[in-house]
Amino acid sequence: MAEFMIANMAPIIFVSMVLFLLVGFPVSFALAANGIFFALVGIELGLLGPQLFQALPDRIFGIMSNDTLLAIPFFTFMGLILERSGMAEDLLDTIGQLFGPLRGGLAFAVIFVGALLAATTGVVAASVISMGLISLPIMLRYGYDTKLATGVIAASGTLAQIIPPSLVLIIMADQLGKSVGDMYSGAFIPGLTLTLFYVGYVVLVAIFKPRWAPALPLEARTLRGSRLLLRVLTTLVPPLLLIFLVLGTIFLGIATPTEGGAMGATGALIMALARRRLSWSLLKQAMETTAKLTTFVVFILVGARVFSLTFYGVDGHKWVEHLLTGLPGGEVGFLIVVNVLVFLLAFFLDFFELSFIVVPLLGPVAQALGIDLIWFGVLLAVNMQTSFMHPPFGFALFYLRSVAPASVKTTDIYWGAIPFVCIQIIMVGLLIFFPQLVTFGLDKDVKVDLDSVQIEMPTSDYGAPATPAGSESQQGSPADADDAATRAIREAMKQDQAK
């Protein structure tokens, strides 16, 4: 039995962790408990040394000192202030009036506002709940099909998952060891493309099922002409300025994501003050919710670090790498299997858990296969977006169910989500076959031929003792010493590059 456990410790740890999660044990504690328990088992079997636990304090302190993760509370706070200050309500009302004369106009307004909220709040729950409370009763009142209305609201809310400043992209960049700014740049075009796919679906519904998406009746269009234009300008300009303040400064390299998040939070407070909707109770609620979400993320990350310490200690990463690199089809086979795996796991786990558990195991394998990690991260983020829309465990569906009228059946919400899950799967396929959607505009890696590198080390005789005549042949010339040092540095650089 002991020999079997020693030979198969990595798969035993992985299966045990999955079973803990399926039972419903809290994720952070399940990860930490598995890591500590199997570390003790490994020490007892002689597979690991007791000094393994000495690395734990340093790994946990590394989480606390990670500047990248500071962006999470900033963007969360910004989103909550904007959502609770009534920005979503104003946007939906104004854009609904703008698109009202068109068939499916309210659905177009929901998608457009969902994209704007995604680019300003980055929080799925805030977007879905806001649009569910405001737009769902109006869409049902004017004759929209229940499945279409609920599906559009849930799907538009999940755009906050992929359109920057998405929280999952921050975590993905941290787990893959890449820049958050590059991850944001890579996700921008896929996010816009997905938004256009949603619009295209509504257009097809309006053409082939016009009764499902009627135009807004004339009496409901209260704003026209110059009044509508003024309302559009005053409602749209502040969020667009905030988007530029946050994303524009990050893309231009003026600010880091953490600094962009801090500016966004400040801008959200200014917008709420300008609307005269900032109160102590709103501020307190936003800060409490931000603290809870940030604590939730940090606890999961601590548990993941404890688990990974043991898993890597028993060479679990090598087990995963051998398992996945041996798949038929090479890179394409790996991508297909990984995306199917993530899609199935998303039925049971949310994107935080997937990011902290699965991504650290897949990242090294993708890098070993020569896959661009920015593209890989965005691809997984789009796939994880389906975790919010999966019946029966999609969180976006739960959020919408909690605010939908009693007349809306849960089965209608589930059936309404299925076409948009299919659209998200199509988007995953497009990213696999057209990686340029992500890599376009990113800085290319510069390949350096180390054999052509010349290192010149200046020599100086200042302060050196005089060399007796005839001793050069015994000790070697300075030029020979320089050549040896140059060769040693070049070999070290080649080894680092090979890693």
PAZA-898879 format. One record per residue (C-alpha): x, y, z; residue in one letter. Coordinates in steps of 0.2 Angstrom, whole numbers, padded with zeros to 4 digits, always signed. Example, Ala and Ser with C-alpha at 12.3 -4.5 7.8 and 13.67 -1.06 7.14 Angstrom:
// residues 2
+0062-0022+0039A
+0068-0005+0036S
// end
This chain:
// residues 499
+0000+0000+0000M
+0014+0012+0004A
+0023+0008-0012E
+0007+0012-0022F
+0004+0029-0013M
+0022+0034-0016I
+0021+0030-0034A
+0004+0038-0036N
+0004+0052-0024M
+0000+0066-0036A
-0016+0058-0044P
-0022+0054-0026I
-0020+0072-0020I
-0029+0078-0036F
-0043+0066-0034V
-0045+0069-0016S
-0046+0088-0019M
-0060+0086-0032V
-0070+0075-0020L
-0068+0088-0006F
-0075+0101-0018L
-0089+0090-0024L
-0095+0087-0007V
-0097+0105-0004G
-0083+0109+0008F
-0077+0127+0007P
-0064+0129-0007V
-0050+0138+0002S
-0051+0126+0017F
-0053+0111+0006A
-0037+0116-0003L
-0027+0120+0013A
-0033+0104+0022A
-0028+0093+0007N
-0011+0101+0006G
-0007+0099+0024I
-0014+0082+0026F
-0004+0075+0011F
+0011+0084+0016A
+0011+0075+0033L
+0008+0058+0024V
+0022+0062+0012G
+0034+0065+0026I
+0028+0049+0035E
+0032+0039+0019L
+0049+0048+0017G
+0043+0056+0000L
+0045+0073+0007L
+0056+0082+0020G
+0049+0091+0036P
+0058+0107+0029Q
+0043+0108+0017L
+0033+0117+0029F
+0047+0130+0031Q
+0042+0137+0014A
+0024+0141+0019L
+0027+0158+0028P
+0037+0164+0013D
+0023+0159+0001R
+0009+0166+0011I
+0019+0183+0013F
+0021+0183-0006G
+0002+0184-0007I
+0001+0199+0005M
+0015+0208-0004S
+0008+0205-0022N
+0005+0223-0029D
-0005+0216-0043T
-0019+0209-0032L
-0022+0227-0025L
-0032+0230-0041A
-0046+0218-0036I
-0052+0229-0021P
-0050+0245-0031F
-0061+0239-0046F
-0073+0230-0035T
-0076+0246-0025F
-0077+0256-0041M
-0091+0244-0048G
-0101+0244-0032L
-0101+0263-0031I
-0107+0265-0049L
-0120+0252-0048E
-0128+0258-0032R
-0127+0277-0037S
-0140+0273-0051G
-0128+0274-0066M
-0135+0258-0074A
-0153+0264-0072E
-0149+0280-0081D
-0140+0271-0095L
-0154+0259-0098L
-0167+0272-0098D
-0158+0283-0110T
-0152+0270-0122I
-0169+0261-0122G
-0176+0278-0128Q
-0163+0279-0141L
-0165+0261-0148F
-0184+0261-0144G
-0190+0263-0162P
-0181+0247-0168L
-0187+0229-0166R
-0177+0222-0152G
-0172+0239-0147G
-0173+0236-0128L
-0163+0220-0130A
-0150+0230-0140F
-0150+0243-0126A
-0147+0229-0113V
-0132+0222-0122I
-0125+0240-0125F
-0127+0244-0107V
-0120+0228-0102G
-0104+0231-0111A
-0103+0249-0104L
-0105+0242-0086L
-0092+0228-0090A
-0080+0242-0095A
-0083+0252-0079T
-0088+0240-0065T
-0080+0223-0070G
-0092+0214-0058V
-0105+0202-0065V
-0116+0202-0050A
-0118+0220-0051A
-0122+0221-0070S
-0135+0206-0069V
-0144+0212-0054I
-0145+0230-0060S
-0152+0226-0077M
-0163+0212-0070G
-0171+0224-0058L
-0173+0239-0071I
-0175+0231-0088S
-0184+0214-0086L
-0201+0221-0080P
-0200+0234-0094I
-0196+0221-0108M
-0210+0209-0101L
-0222+0223-0101R
-0220+0228-0119Y
-0222+0210-0125G
-0204+0202-0126Y
-0202+0184-0125D
-0197+0178-0108T
-0183+0167-0113K
-0176+0180-0124L
-0177+0194-0111A
-0169+0184-0097T
-0156+0176-0109G
-0150+0194-0115V
-0149+0201-0097I
-0139+0186-0090A
-0127+0185-0105A
-0124+0204-0106S
-0120+0204-0087G
-0107+0191-0090T
-0098+0203-0102L
-0090+0209-0086A
-0080+0193-0086Q
-0070+0196-0102I
-0071+0215-0105I
-0057+0224-0095P
-0056+0229-0081P
-0062+0211-0077S
-0057+0203-0061L
-0054+0186-0068V
-0041+0194-0080L
-0031+0201-0065I
-0031+0184-0057I
-0027+0175-0073M
-0012+0187-0076A
-0005+0184-0059D
-0007+0165-0060Q
+0002+0164-0077L
+0015+0177-0072G
+0010+0189-0086K
+0007+0208-0086S
-0011+0213-0082V
-0010+0227-0095G
-0006+0214-0109D
-0020+0203-0103M
-0032+0218-0104Y
-0026+0222-0121S
-0027+0204-0127G
-0045+0203-0121A
-0052+0219-0128F
-0055+0213-0146I
-0063+0196-0140P
-0074+0206-0128G
-0081+0217-0142L
-0083+0203-0154T
-0093+0193-0141L
-0104+0209-0139T
-0107+0210-0158L
-0112+0191-0158F
-0125+0195-0145Y
-0131+0209-0155V
-0131+0198-0171G
-0142+0185-0162Y
-0155+0198-0157V
-0155+0204-0175V
-0159+0186-0181L
-0173+0184-0168V
-0180+0201-0173A
-0181+0196-0191I
-0187+0178-0189F
-0197+0180-0173K
-0203+0198-0173P
-0216+0195-0160R
-0202+0190-0148W
-0194+0207-0149A
-0206+0221-0153P
-0202+0239-0155A
-0206+0251-0140L
-0223+0259-0143P
-0224+0277-0147L
-0232+0282-0130E
-0217+0274-0121A
-0204+0285-0131R
-0205+0301-0120T
-0189+0308-0126L
-0186+0315-0144R
-0175+0326-0154G
-0164+0338-0144S
-0170+0332-0127R
-0165+0314-0132L
-0148+0320-0139L
-0144+0330-0123L
-0149+0316-0112R
-0138+0304-0122V
-0123+0316-0120L
-0125+0319-0102T
-0128+0301-0098T
-0115+0293-0109L
-0100+0305-0107V
-0096+0302-0089P
-0095+0283-0090P
-0084+0285-0106L
-0073+0297-0098L
-0071+0285-0083L
-0067+0270-0095I
-0053+0281-0103F
-0047+0286-0086L
-0045+0268-0081V
-0042+0258-0097L
-0035+0272-0108G
-0021+0275-0095T
-0017+0257-0093I
-0016+0254-0112F
-0005+0269-0115L
+0007+0264-0102G
+0004+0279-0091I
-0003+0269-0076A
-0002+0252-0069T
-0018+0242-0067P
-0017+0245-0048T
-0015+0264-0051E
-0029+0263-0064G
-0040+0255-0052G
-0037+0268-0039A
-0041+0282-0051M
-0057+0272-0056G
-0062+0271-0038A
-0059+0290-0036T
-0068+0294-0052G
-0083+0283-0047A
-0084+0293-0030L
-0084+0309-0040I
-0098+0303-0052M
-0108+0298-0037A
-0106+0315-0029L
-0110+0324-0045A
-0126+0314-0046R
-0130+0318-0027R
-0132+0300-0024R
-0117+0297-0013L
-0122+0294+0006S
-0113+0286+0021W
-0124+0271+0020S
-0120+0268+0002L
-0101+0270+0006L
-0102+0258+0020K
-0111+0245+0010Q
-0098+0246-0004A
-0083+0245+0008M
-0091+0230+0017E
-0094+0221+0001T
-0077+0225-0006T
-0069+0219+0010A
-0079+0202+0010K
-0075+0199-0009L
-0056+0203-0006T
-0055+0192+0009T
-0063+0178-0001F
-0051+0179-0015V
-0036+0180-0003V
-0042+0165+0007F
-0044+0155-0009I
-0026+0160-0014L
-0019+0155+0002V
-0027+0138+0001G
-0021+0136-0017A
-0003+0140-0011R
-0003+0127+0003V
-0011+0114-0009F
+0002+0118-0023S
+0017+0117-0011L
+0013+0099-0008T
+0007+0095-0025F
+0023+0102-0033Y
+0033+0094-0019G
+0027+0077-0025V
+0031+0082-0043D
+0012+0084-0047G
+0016+0097-0060H
+0026+0084-0070K
+0012+0072-0069W
+0000+0084-0076V
+0013+0089-0089E
+0016+0071-0095H
-0003+0068-0095L
-0007+0083-0106L
+0008+0083-0117T
+0006+0065-0122G
-0011+0069-0129L
-0014+0065-0148P
-0014+0080-0159G
-0001+0090-0150G
-0005+0108-0147E
-0023+0107-0154V
-0027+0091-0145G
-0021+0099-0129F
-0032+0115-0132L
-0047+0104-0136I
-0045+0093-0120V
-0042+0108-0109V
-0056+0118-0115N
-0068+0103-0113V
-0061+0100-0096L
-0064+0118-0090V
-0081+0119-0098F
-0086+0103-0088L
-0078+0109-0072L
-0087+0126-0074A
-0104+0117-0070F
-0098+0115-0052F
-0084+0128-0049L
-0084+0147-0052D
-0071+0157-0061F
-0061+0161-0045F
-0059+0142-0040E
-0055+0138-0058L
-0042+0152-0059S
-0033+0146-0043F
-0034+0127-0045I
-0034+0123-0063V
-0024+0137-0072V
-0008+0135-0061P
-0007+0117-0067L
-0011+0121-0085L
+0000+0136-0088G
+0017+0127-0087P
+0011+0114-0099V
+0005+0127-0111A
+0022+0136-0110Q
+0031+0119-0113A
+0021+0117-0129L
+0025+0134-0135G
+0008+0142-0133I
+0007+0161-0130D
+0001+0163-0112L
-0008+0179-0115I
-0019+0171-0128W
-0021+0155-0117F
-0026+0166-0103G
-0039+0175-0113V
-0045+0159-0121L
-0048+0151-0103L
-0057+0167-0097A
-0069+0166-0112V
-0072+0148-0108N
-0074+0152-0089M
-0087+0165-0094Q
-0099+0150-0097T
-0098+0146-0079S
-0110+0160-0076F
-0122+0154-0089M
-0123+0135-0086H
-0139+0128-0081P
-0142+0123-0067P
-0128+0131-0057F
-0124+0147-0067G
-0122+0161-0055F
-0129+0174-0067A
-0145+0164-0068L
-0146+0163-0049F
-0143+0182-0048Y
-0157+0185-0061L
-0169+0172-0052R
-0167+0182-0036S
-0173+0198-0044V
-0185+0192-0057A
-0204+0193-0055P
-0213+0178-0048A
-0221+0176-0065S
-0205+0171-0073V
-0202+0153-0073K
-0184+0146-0068T
-0185+0135-0083T
-0188+0150-0095D
-0172+0158-0087I
-0162+0141-0091Y
-0169+0139-0109W
-0165+0158-0112G
-0147+0155-0107A
-0143+0141-0119I
-0142+0151-0135P
-0129+0162-0127F
-0119+0148-0120V
-0118+0141-0138C
-0112+0159-0144I
-0098+0158-0130Q
-0093+0141-0136I
-0092+0147-0154I
-0081+0162-0147M
-0069+0149-0139V
-0068+0140-0156G
-0064+0156-0165L
-0050+0161-0153L
-0042+0144-0155I
-0042+0145-0174F
-0039+0164-0175F
-0027+0168-0161P
-0023+0185-0169Q
-0040+0191-0161L
-0029+0191-0145V
-0011+0194-0150T
-0015+0208-0162F
-0007+0224-0155G
+0003+0215-0142L
+0022+0217-0141D
+0031+0203-0150K
+0044+0193-0141D
+0061+0198-0147V
+0072+0182-0150K
+0090+0185-0147V
+0104+0174-0154D
+0115+0171-0139L
+0129+0164-0150D
+0131+0182-0158S
+0131+0191-0141V
+0148+0199-0137Q
+0152+0204-0120I
+0167+0216-0118E
+0174+0217-0100M
+0185+0232-0099P
+0202+0228-0090T
+0211+0240-0078S
+0228+0238-0070D
+0224+0252-0057Y
+0228+0245-0040G
+0235+0229-0046A
+0252+0223-0040P
+0266+0222-0053A
+0268+0206-0062T
+0285+0199-0061P
+0293+0196-0078A
+0291+0180-0086G
+0276+0175-0075S
+0262+0178-0088E
+0265+0161-0096S
+0262+0153-0079Q
+0246+0162-0074Q
+0238+0165-0091G
+0235+0182-0099S
+0221+0194-0094P
+0213+0191-0112A
+0212+0172-0108D
+0203+0176-0092A
+0191+0188-0100D
+0187+0175-0114D
+0183+0162-0100A
+0172+0174-0091A
+0163+0178-0107T
+0160+0160-0111R
+0153+0156-0094A
+0141+0171-0095I
+0135+0166-0112R
+0132+0148-0106E
+0122+0154-0091A
+0111+0164-0102M
+0108+0150-0114K
+0103+0139-0099Q
+0091+0152-0093D
+0083+0154-0110Q
+0081+0135-0111A
+0071+0135-0095K
// end
